[in-house]
Amino acid sequence: MGIRLIGAGMYLPELVVDNEDFAKIVETSDEWITKRTGIKRRHISQGEYTWAMGLKAAKDAIKSAKITPLDLDMIIFTTVNADFAYPSMSNVIQGKLGASNAFGIDICCACAGFVYGLDMAQRYIDTDENIKTVLIVSSENMTKSVDYSNRSTCVLFGDGAGAVVAQRSNQKAYSYLGADGTRAELLYAHLYPSGNAFTTKEQAQENSKIFPNETGRYMYMNGKEVYKFAVNAMPLALEKACQKAGISPKDLDYIIPHQANIRIIETAMKKMGVDKSKVYVNIQETGNISSACIPVGLAQLFEQKKLSPGNRVGMVGFGAGLIYGAIVITV
Ligand code: ACO
């Protein structure tokens, strides 16, 4: 048993902020950002909720799949910027869509969230005969967790959402997922202030040994180390997923990598000997929208009618955790 994608959708906020705009708020330049990251502009939410952006992408995906919300059996929502600690974003979406036959699960797997979500969808479809149609929604409000006085991070991120409808088919998807939690301290953001009135000195010391940078709700990132991790983790994950599918990355019709830095994408693809023309890149327009990057890319490929039945698409992500994962799917 496997899955195929029967529809994809996206939503990008109206406000577009380009590199010159950033040069007005931090010491940076269009030249630096373009050369070091490939980013030219990004969409930024003006206070929109993460679930609300996800809902727009979900409706778009359902329309593209030509189904109704009542056809959905399960909703998976991926984000690192949930609006609430509870309820889950997937439950909010279920209610707003009127998808009363579906249950929901949220997953937080950083920028690899969509790959993990698709993998999870296939596993549920595989093991439960009542689950045939799954909506995966990835929505991110990265601008809520970046500090706009820190030029090393604020220029990198944007907001937006992507969604797909996956349905049972006889085409198996092949995935490879991995993590290195010993390097969790390289990239993190607190959900709550650490500690409370009863925290002991020892507990506080223990915590700050692992996460030494108190950045409040803002992101801490050691960009150089994450970069080094990413250029190895991306080829490793995609090659392993392809191996399971009995192919090589060069045999894929399209590759949609996580869009964090054009230099990371180019280095990783070069390591696998993959032709540039097969690699989907939209980083110049969106910046890094964490787990939404890959489904937004898929929605754009659907919209441009670039995917034909039988095409094999490889998707590969990495991010905070440190986490990585790839999936190969036949559309
Ligand atoms: N404009 C101008 N100068 C800058 C900027 C900026 N926006 N940002 C940093 N600099 C400066 C630094 O201060 C430094 O100056 P110095 O040499 O005087 O100290 C110099 O540029 C070089 O800085 P580096 O950090 O060495 O630059 P690098 O080439 O490594 O690029 C970057 C930084 C873009 C962050 C890169 O390391 C990167 O892409 N890393 C991976 C990030 C990533 O993939 N994150 C995933 C997050 S997704 C998730 O899970 C949430």
Boltz pocket constraint, residues with backbone or C-beta under 6 A from the ligand:
constraints:
  - pocket:
      binder: B
      contacts: [[A, 27], [A, 28], [A, 29], [A, 32], [A, 33], [A, 36], [A, 37], [A, 80], [A, 110], [A, 111], [A, 151], [A, 152], [A, 153], [A, 155], [A, 187], [A, 221], [A, 222], [A, 223], [A, 224], [A, 226], [A, 227], [A, 230], [A, 260], [A, 261], [A, 288], [A, 290], [A, 318], [A, 319], [A, 320]]
      max_distance: 6.0
